[in-house]
Amino acid sequence: MPHSGAPLGRVRILLVEDSELDAELLIEQLLEAGLDAEFLRVDGAEDMRAALAGEPFDLVLSDMELPGFSGYQALEILREHDPRLPFVFFSGTIGEEAAVRALQQGASDYVLKHTPARLPSAVARAIREARTEREREHAEKELMRSQRLDCLAMLAAGLSHDLRNILQPLLIVPDLLSTYSDDPKILRLGAVISESGKRGHEMADSMLSFVRGSRKASETISVAALFSAVQLLLQGSLSRQVRLVVEPPPEDLLIEGNYTEFQQCLINLCLNGIQAMAERGGQLTLSAMPTVAADGQEYVVLRVSDEGTGMDEATRGQLFTPFFTTKASGTGLGLMSCKRIVESARGRIEVRSTLGSGTVFELHLPAPAADEWVEAEDAAFLDGGGRRILLVDGDATRLSLLGNALAAQGYDPVMAPDGANALQQIARNGLPALSVIDDDILLLSAADVLAVLKEAGFEGPVVRLREPDRQADGHDCAASVVKPVQVQALFGAIEHALGLRA
């Protein structure tokens, strides 16, 4: 056996040969040449098809003429089954014209029986070339996939900052609405706006995390609260012929994971179900239940079921393949992202679907440890008492909204769009009780502004507005608020910094 290439290892060869004696001689020759192989002999079309339907082969070795069957027919059957599997003729009757025809029809090589010494090297070369071709195709697919993900990463990184700035008002305005009105309809509208803003911002972050392969912090989540948020966000996506039924889960049913990611996952599955029922309508059901696996592990099963068009076996087999989609405008990343979210929480996702009879997605998630868990109460903020707050923020929309929010809470905001203007404001209005400074201001950095403030005698606390992934620069501050800024978080940080809240 030639050793010019990489070792072949154990291989399986299908022999298409009617003579048992010739097959034994051929097998003996290949084994003596050093080939580590397992052989299966067939001598007819049906036997060959049955053999190919079983365990895979590395090569087909065929005689040219068989009673009632031919090597050309064998080659045609193989090409229907697997066009890339190597096929070698080993015959005593093949002529030059027939050999050329065989190669034109897809045979890898041909060897004459009266010159059998070339057979081992021809077999080894055909197997190696087929493997090399498969590896090359796999490498090309992985390269294309990697390039597409890299492009997606660049796109996500470029859009993330701008999208968060655009969505910032959706996080601040609802709190201002609650300050100016007690109308329950307006407050409910504000809740929808706020939840949509959070979801939009966190989905941008989630996409960035997806392409970077990072994970978000885990938390204990109330399934009832999660379902309530999903139901609220789906209201605008339901058509008249689609009914959403949320089966209330037990109040103490909990899961572990990232709240936003699970919210995104359930909404994705629900929207898929809604779209599957777009033409004929039906019921979309969201439910949850605790269960115990055979090994005693406790799980929580979140179930999304629809009465839509369903899926065939081929579609189900590719559901979680990157960029596979059945939608004209789909990205092919939604279900893959759901799978990543579930598996990052040490769970699994299962799908049951029948064409024409609907689909059921089940998320099997390990139940959290039985520790005491208390849902956070809504914050009740104190009156600002006219305390002067220096607010320095380079984003004009956020600066205006936060200034209005601080004023509505009883503070006296002094607003500046950049570091130089902040120092001018201090010179005119005097030192503040507290400073709120964005890390991304222009002209003078936040650190430079703080240094000048201290030289001027400012001794009050500082609250910094930071990007989620940015590290502190070493300057002391009473608190940091992560952007996009939520008014509750900012008010809480200010009150703690001023000692208004214990």
C-alpha positions as CSV (number, residue, x, y, z in Angstrom):
1,M,0.0,0.0,0.0
2,P,1.6,3.4,-1.0
3,H,2.4,5.6,2.0
4,S,2.8,8.9,0.1
5,G,-0.3,10.4,1.7
6,A,-1.9,10.5,5.1
7,P,-2.9,7.1,6.6
8,L,-6.3,6.1,5.5
9,G,-7.3,4.3,8.7
10,R,-10.1,1.8,8.6
11,V,-12.2,2.0,5.3
12,R,-15.3,0.4,4.0
13,I,-15.4,-0.8,0.3
14,L,-18.4,-1.9,-1.6
15,L,-17.5,-4.6,-4.3
16,V,-19.8,-4.9,-7.3
17,E,-18.6,-8.3,-8.5
18,D,-20.6,-11.5,-9.5
19,S,-17.6,-13.9,-9.1
20,E,-17.0,-14.8,-5.5
21,L,-13.5,-16.2,-6.5
22,D,-12.5,-12.9,-8.2
23,A,-13.8,-11.0,-5.2
24,E,-11.7,-13.1,-2.8
25,L,-8.5,-12.6,-4.9
26,L,-9.1,-8.8,-5.1
27,I,-9.7,-8.5,-1.3
28,E,-6.6,-10.6,-0.6
29,Q,-4.5,-8.3,-2.9
30,L,-5.7,-5.1,-1.2
31,L,-5.1,-6.5,2.3
32,E,-1.7,-7.7,1.4
33,A,-0.9,-4.2,0.1
34,G,-1.6,-2.9,3.6
35,L,-5.1,-1.6,3.3
36,D,-7.1,-1.8,6.5
37,A,-10.5,-2.4,5.0
38,E,-13.9,-4.0,5.4
39,F,-15.6,-5.3,2.3
40,L,-19.2,-6.0,1.2
41,R,-19.9,-7.7,-2.1
42,V,-23.1,-7.2,-4.2
43,D,-23.9,-8.4,-7.7
44,G,-27.2,-6.6,-8.6
45,A,-28.9,-3.3,-8.6
46,E,-31.3,-3.9,-5.7
47,D,-28.5,-5.4,-3.5
48,M,-26.4,-2.3,-4.3
49,R,-29.1,0.1,-3.4
50,A,-29.8,-1.7,-0.1
51,A,-26.1,-1.7,0.7
52,L,-25.7,2.0,0.0
53,A,-28.7,2.7,2.3
54,G,-26.8,1.3,5.2
55,E,-23.5,2.3,6.8
56,P,-21.5,4.7,4.6
57,F,-18.7,3.4,2.3
58,D,-15.4,5.1,1.4
59,L,-15.2,3.7,-2.2
60,V,-17.1,1.5,-4.7
61,L,-15.0,-1.0,-6.7
62,S,-16.9,-2.5,-9.6
63,D,-16.5,-5.0,-12.5
64,M,-17.6,-3.7,-15.9
65,E,-19.8,-6.6,-17.0
66,L,-22.1,-8.6,-14.7
67,P,-25.0,-11.0,-15.6
68,G,-28.0,-8.7,-16.1
69,F,-26.1,-5.8,-14.7
70,S,-23.2,-3.5,-15.7
71,G,-20.6,-1.3,-14.2
72,Y,-22.2,1.8,-15.9
73,Q,-25.5,1.0,-14.1
74,A,-23.6,0.7,-10.8
75,L,-22.0,4.0,-11.4
76,E,-25.4,5.6,-12.2
77,I,-26.9,4.2,-9.0
78,L,-24.0,5.5,-6.9
79,R,-24.2,9.0,-8.4
80,E,-27.9,9.1,-7.5
81,H,-27.0,8.2,-3.9
82,D,-23.8,10.2,-3.4
83,P,-22.1,12.1,-6.3
84,R,-18.9,12.5,-4.3
85,L,-18.2,8.9,-3.3
86,P,-15.2,7.6,-5.4
87,F,-15.9,4.8,-7.9
88,V,-13.1,2.7,-9.5
89,F,-13.6,0.2,-12.3
90,F,-11.6,-3.1,-12.1
91,S,-12.2,-5.1,-15.2
92,G,-10.6,-7.3,-17.8
93,T,-12.9,-6.2,-20.6
94,I,-12.6,-2.4,-20.5
95,G,-11.1,-0.8,-23.6
96,E,-9.7,2.7,-24.1
97,E,-13.0,4.0,-25.5
98,A,-15.0,2.5,-22.6
99,A,-12.4,3.8,-20.1
100,V,-12.8,7.4,-21.4
101,R,-16.6,7.0,-21.3
102,A,-16.4,5.8,-17.7
103,L,-14.3,8.7,-16.6
104,Q,-16.6,11.2,-18.4
105,Q,-19.5,9.7,-16.5
106,G,-17.9,10.3,-13.1
107,A,-15.6,7.3,-12.4
108,S,-12.5,8.1,-10.4
109,D,-10.2,5.6,-12.1
110,Y,-10.1,2.3,-13.9
111,V,-7.7,-0.6,-13.5
112,L,-7.3,-3.6,-15.8
113,K,-7.4,-7.1,-14.2
114,H,-4.3,-8.2,-16.2
115,T,-2.3,-5.3,-14.5
116,P,-3.5,-5.6,-10.9
117,A,-0.4,-4.1,-9.3
118,R,-1.8,-0.6,-9.8
119,L,-5.0,-1.4,-8.0
120,P,-3.9,-0.6,-4.3
121,S,-2.5,2.7,-5.3
122,A,-5.5,3.6,-7.4
123,V,-7.9,2.8,-4.5
124,A,-5.8,4.8,-2.0
125,R,-5.5,7.8,-4.3
126,A,-9.3,7.8,-5.0
127,I,-10.2,7.7,-1.3
128,R,-7.6,10.4,-0.4
129,E,-8.8,12.7,-3.2
130,A,-12.4,12.2,-2.2
131,R,-11.6,13.0,1.5
132,T,-9.5,16.0,0.5
133,E,-12.4,17.3,-1.6
134,R,-14.9,16.9,1.2
135,E,-12.5,18.6,3.6
136,R,-12.0,21.5,1.1
137,E,-15.8,21.9,0.7
138,H,-16.2,21.9,4.5
139,A,-13.4,24.4,4.9
140,E,-15.0,26.7,2.3
141,K,-18.4,26.5,4.0
142,E,-16.9,27.3,7.4
143,L,-14.9,30.2,5.9
144,M,-18.1,31.6,4.3
145,R,-19.9,31.1,7.5
146,S,-17.1,32.8,9.4
147,Q,-17.0,35.7,7.0
148,R,-20.8,36.2,7.2
149,L,-20.6,36.2,11.0
150,D,-17.7,38.7,10.9
151,C,-19.8,41.0,8.7
152,L,-22.7,40.6,11.1
153,A,-20.4,41.4,14.0
154,M,-19.2,44.6,12.3
155,L,-22.8,45.5,11.5
156,A,-24.0,44.8,15.0
157,A,-21.1,46.8,16.6
158,G,-21.7,49.7,14.3
159,L,-25.4,49.9,14.9
160,S,-25.4,49.1,18.6
161,H,-24.3,52.6,19.8
162,D,-26.6,54.5,17.4
163,L,-29.6,52.2,18.2
164,R,-29.2,52.7,21.9
165,N,-29.1,56.5,21.5
166,I,-32.3,56.4,19.4
167,L,-34.1,54.1,21.9
168,Q,-33.0,56.2,24.9
169,P,-36.2,58.4,25.0
170,L,-38.3,55.3,25.2
171,L,-36.7,54.5,28.5
172,I,-37.0,58.0,30.0
173,V,-40.3,59.3,28.7
174,P,-42.5,56.7,30.4
175,D,-41.2,57.8,33.8
176,L,-42.0,61.4,32.9
177,L,-45.5,60.4,32.0
178,S,-46.0,58.9,35.4
179,T,-44.9,62.2,36.9
180,Y,-47.4,64.3,35.0
181,S,-50.4,62.0,34.9
182,D,-52.3,59.5,37.0
183,D,-54.5,58.3,34.1
184,P,-54.2,54.5,34.0
185,K,-54.5,54.4,30.2
186,I,-51.5,56.7,29.9
187,L,-49.5,54.8,32.5
188,R,-50.2,51.5,30.6
189,L,-49.1,53.1,27.4
190,G,-46.0,54.3,29.2
191,A,-45.3,50.7,30.4
192,V,-45.6,49.4,26.8
193,I,-43.2,52.1,25.6
194,S,-40.7,51.4,28.3
195,E,-40.8,47.7,27.8
196,S,-40.4,48.1,24.1
197,G,-37.4,50.5,24.6
198,K,-35.7,48.0,27.0
199,R,-36.3,45.1,24.6
200,G,-35.0,47.1,21.6
201,H,-31.9,48.1,23.5
202,E,-31.2,44.7,25.0
203,M,-31.8,42.9,21.7
204,A,-29.1,45.1,20.1
205,D,-26.8,44.1,23.0
206,S,-27.9,40.4,22.7
207,M,-27.0,40.4,19.0
208,L,-23.6,41.9,19.8
209,S,-23.2,39.2,22.5
210,F,-24.2,36.5,20.0
211,V,-21.6,37.4,17.4
212,R,-18.9,37.9,20.1
213,G,-19.9,34.6,21.7
214,S,-20.2,36.2,25.2
215,R,-22.7,35.4,27.9
216,K,-24.8,37.7,30.0
217,A,-25.2,37.5,33.7
218,S,-27.7,34.9,35.1
219,E,-30.5,35.8,37.4
220,T,-33.6,34.1,39.0
221,I,-36.6,34.8,36.9
222,S,-40.3,34.5,37.7
223,V,-42.0,32.7,34.8
224,A,-45.2,34.5,35.6
225,A,-43.5,37.9,35.2
226,L,-41.8,36.7,32.1
227,F,-45.0,35.6,30.5
228,S,-46.7,38.9,31.5
229,A,-44.0,40.9,29.7
230,V,-44.2,38.7,26.6
231,Q,-47.9,39.0,26.5
232,L,-47.7,42.8,26.7
233,L,-45.2,43.0,23.9
234,L,-47.1,40.7,21.6
235,Q,-50.3,42.7,21.6
236,G,-49.4,44.8,18.6
237,S,-48.3,41.7,16.6
238,L,-51.6,39.7,16.8
239,S,-53.9,39.7,13.8
240,R,-57.7,39.3,14.2
241,Q,-57.6,35.6,13.3
242,V,-54.9,34.7,15.8
243,R,-55.8,34.2,19.5
244,L,-53.1,34.4,22.2
245,V,-53.7,32.2,25.2
246,V,-51.3,32.5,28.1
247,E,-51.9,29.8,30.7
248,P,-51.0,31.4,34.0
249,P,-48.0,29.5,35.5
250,P,-47.6,29.1,39.3
251,E,-46.4,32.3,41.0
252,D,-43.5,30.4,42.5
253,L,-42.3,28.8,39.2
254,L,-38.8,30.1,38.6
255,I,-36.0,29.6,36.1
256,E,-32.3,30.7,36.0
257,G,-30.9,32.8,33.1
258,N,-30.9,36.2,31.5
259,Y,-34.3,37.8,31.6
260,T,-33.9,39.7,28.4
261,E,-32.6,36.8,26.5
262,F,-35.4,34.5,27.5
263,Q,-37.9,37.3,26.7
264,Q,-36.3,37.6,23.3
265,C,-36.4,33.8,22.8
266,L,-40.1,33.5,23.7
267,I,-41.1,36.4,21.5
268,N,-39.2,35.0,18.6
269,L,-40.9,31.6,18.9
270,C,-44.3,33.3,19.4
271,L,-43.8,35.5,16.3
272,N,-42.9,32.5,14.3
273,G,-46.1,30.8,15.4
274,I,-48.2,33.9,14.6
275,Q,-46.7,34.0,11.1
276,A,-47.4,30.3,10.6
277,M,-51.1,31.1,11.3
278,A,-51.2,34.2,9.1
279,E,-53.5,32.7,6.4
280,R,-55.8,30.4,8.3
281,G,-55.6,31.7,11.8
282,G,-55.6,29.7,15.0
283,Q,-54.6,29.7,18.6
284,L,-51.1,30.5,20.0
285,T,-50.6,29.0,23.5
286,L,-47.9,30.0,25.9
287,S,-47.7,27.7,29.0
288,A,-45.2,26.4,31.6
289,M,-45.0,23.4,33.9
290,P,-42.5,21.8,36.3
291,T,-41.4,18.3,35.6
292,V,-38.9,15.8,36.9
293,A,-36.6,13.9,34.5
294,A,-35.7,10.2,34.8
295,D,-32.5,11.1,36.6
296,G,-34.4,13.0,39.3
297,Q,-33.4,16.5,37.9
298,E,-36.2,19.0,38.2
299,Y,-36.9,21.0,35.1
300,V,-39.3,23.8,34.1
301,V,-40.8,23.3,30.6
302,L,-41.8,26.5,28.7
303,R,-44.0,25.6,25.8
304,V,-45.0,27.6,22.8
305,S,-47.6,25.9,20.5
306,D,-49.4,27.0,17.4
307,E,-52.0,25.7,15.0
308,G,-50.2,26.8,11.9
309,T,-48.9,25.2,8.8
310,G,-46.4,23.0,10.5
311,M,-43.1,21.7,9.1
312,D,-41.9,18.7,7.2
313,E,-39.0,16.5,8.3
314,A,-36.5,18.2,6.0
315,T,-37.3,21.7,7.4
316,R,-37.2,20.4,11.0
317,G,-33.8,19.0,10.4
318,Q,-32.4,22.4,9.4
319,L,-34.2,24.6,11.9
320,F,-31.1,25.5,14.0
321,T,-28.7,25.8,11.0
322,P,-27.2,29.3,10.8
323,F,-28.8,31.4,8.1
324,F,-31.4,28.8,7.2
325,T,-34.9,30.4,6.9
326,T,-38.2,29.7,5.1
327,K,-39.1,33.4,5.2
328,A,-38.5,35.7,2.3
329,S,-37.2,38.4,4.7
330,G,-35.8,36.2,7.4
331,T,-32.2,36.2,8.6
332,G,-31.9,32.5,9.7
333,L,-30.5,33.5,13.1
334,G,-33.6,33.7,15.3
335,L,-33.9,30.0,16.2
336,M,-30.2,29.5,16.4
337,S,-30.1,32.4,18.9
338,C,-32.9,30.7,20.8
339,K,-30.9,27.5,20.9
340,R,-27.8,29.3,22.2
341,I,-29.8,31.0,24.9
342,V,-31.4,27.8,26.1
343,E,-28.2,25.8,26.0
344,S,-26.3,28.6,27.8
345,A,-28.8,28.0,30.7
346,R,-27.9,24.3,30.6
347,G,-31.2,23.4,29.0
348,R,-32.4,22.0,25.7
349,I,-35.0,22.9,23.1
350,E,-37.3,20.3,21.5
351,V,-39.5,20.7,18.5
352,R,-42.6,18.7,17.5
353,S,-44.3,19.5,14.2
354,T,-46.5,17.9,11.6
355,L,-47.1,19.4,8.2
356,G,-50.6,21.0,8.3
357,S,-51.1,20.4,12.0
358,G,-49.1,23.0,13.9
359,T,-45.8,23.2,15.8
360,V,-44.8,22.9,19.5
361,F,-41.5,24.3,20.8
362,E,-40.5,23.2,24.3
363,L,-37.7,24.8,26.4
364,H,-36.5,22.4,29.0
365,L,-34.7,24.4,31.7
366,P,-33.1,23.2,35.0
367,A,-35.1,24.4,38.0
368,P,-33.1,26.8,40.2
369,A,-32.0,25.8,43.6
370,A,-34.6,26.2,46.3
371,D,-33.3,29.4,47.7
372,E,-35.5,32.2,49.0
373,W,-36.3,34.7,46.2
374,V,-38.0,38.0,46.6
375,E,-39.2,40.1,43.7
376,A,-37.9,43.6,43.7
377,E,-40.5,46.2,44.7
378,D,-41.1,49.4,42.6
379,A,-38.9,52.2,43.9
380,A,-40.5,55.1,45.6
381,F,-38.4,58.2,45.0
382,L,-38.0,61.1,47.4
383,D,-38.3,64.8,46.6
384,G,-35.2,66.5,45.4
385,G,-35.7,69.5,47.7
386,G,-34.3,72.0,45.2
387,R,-30.8,70.5,45.3
388,R,-28.6,71.7,42.4
389,I,-27.5,68.9,40.1
390,L,-24.8,69.5,37.4
391,L,-25.8,67.3,34.5
392,V,-23.2,67.0,31.7
393,D,-24.2,64.8,28.8
394,G,-23.2,65.0,25.1
395,D,-26.4,63.5,23.9
396,A,-28.8,66.4,23.4
397,T,-32.0,64.3,23.6
398,R,-30.9,62.5,26.7
399,L,-29.7,65.7,28.3
400,S,-33.1,67.4,27.8
401,L,-35.1,64.4,29.0
402,L,-33.0,63.7,32.1
403,G,-33.0,67.5,32.9
404,N,-36.8,67.4,32.8
405,A,-37.0,64.3,34.8
406,L,-34.7,65.8,37.6
407,A,-36.7,69.0,37.6
408,A,-40.0,67.0,37.9
409,Q,-38.5,65.2,40.9
410,G,-37.8,68.5,42.7
411,Y,-34.1,69.0,41.8
412,D,-32.5,72.1,40.2
413,P,-30.7,70.7,37.2
414,V,-27.8,72.7,35.6
415,M,-27.4,71.2,32.1
416,A,-24.2,71.2,30.0
417,P,-23.6,69.5,26.6
418,D,-19.8,69.3,27.0
419,G,-17.0,69.7,29.6
420,A,-16.2,73.3,28.7
421,N,-19.8,74.4,29.0
422,A,-20.0,72.6,32.3
423,L,-17.2,74.7,33.8
424,Q,-18.9,77.9,32.5
425,Q,-22.1,76.9,34.2
426,I,-20.3,76.3,37.4
427,A,-18.7,79.7,37.2
428,R,-22.1,81.3,36.7
429,N,-24.3,79.3,39.1
430,G,-21.9,78.1,41.7
431,L,-21.0,74.6,42.8
432,P,-23.7,71.8,42.7
433,A,-24.7,69.4,45.4
434,L,-23.9,66.5,43.0
435,S,-22.6,66.0,39.5
436,V,-23.9,63.6,36.9
437,I,-21.3,63.3,34.1
438,D,-21.4,61.2,31.0
439,D,-18.1,59.4,30.2
440,D,-18.4,60.3,26.5
441,I,-18.5,64.1,26.7
442,L,-16.5,66.3,24.3
443,L,-14.0,69.1,24.5
444,L,-13.0,68.2,28.1
445,S,-13.1,64.6,29.3
446,A,-15.1,63.6,32.4
447,A,-11.9,63.1,34.3
448,D,-10.7,66.7,33.4
449,V,-14.0,68.2,34.4
450,L,-13.9,66.4,37.8
451,A,-10.3,67.6,38.4
452,V,-11.3,71.2,37.7
453,L,-14.4,70.9,39.9
454,K,-12.3,69.6,42.8
455,E,-9.8,72.5,42.4
456,A,-12.8,74.9,42.6
457,G,-13.8,73.4,45.9
458,F,-16.4,70.8,44.8
459,E,-16.6,68.0,47.4
460,G,-20.0,66.6,46.5
461,P,-20.6,63.1,45.1
462,V,-20.4,62.2,41.5
463,V,-22.5,59.8,39.4
464,R,-21.0,58.6,36.2
465,L,-23.0,57.5,33.1
466,R,-21.0,54.6,31.5
467,E,-21.3,52.2,28.6
468,P,-21.9,48.6,29.9
469,D,-18.5,47.2,28.9
470,R,-16.4,50.2,29.9
471,Q,-14.1,50.0,32.9
472,A,-13.7,52.7,35.5
473,D,-10.9,55.2,34.9
474,G,-9.7,55.3,38.6
475,H,-11.5,58.5,39.6
476,D,-13.7,58.3,42.6
477,C,-17.4,58.4,42.1
478,A,-20.4,57.6,44.3
479,A,-22.1,55.5,41.7
480,S,-22.2,54.5,38.1
481,V,-25.3,54.2,36.0
482,V,-25.1,52.0,32.9
483,K,-26.4,53.4,29.6
484,P,-29.0,53.5,28.3
485,V,-30.0,55.4,31.4
486,Q,-33.2,54.4,33.2
487,V,-34.7,57.2,35.3
488,Q,-35.3,54.9,38.2
489,A,-31.7,53.8,38.3
490,L,-30.5,57.4,38.1
491,F,-32.8,58.7,40.8
492,G,-31.8,55.8,43.1
493,A,-28.1,56.5,42.5
494,I,-28.6,60.2,43.2
495,E,-30.6,59.6,46.4
496,H,-28.0,57.1,47.8
497,A,-25.2,59.5,46.9
498,L,-26.8,62.4,48.6
499,G,-27.7,60.3,51.7
500,L,-31.4,60.8,51.1
501,R,-32.0,57.0,51.2
502,A,-30.4,54.7,53.7
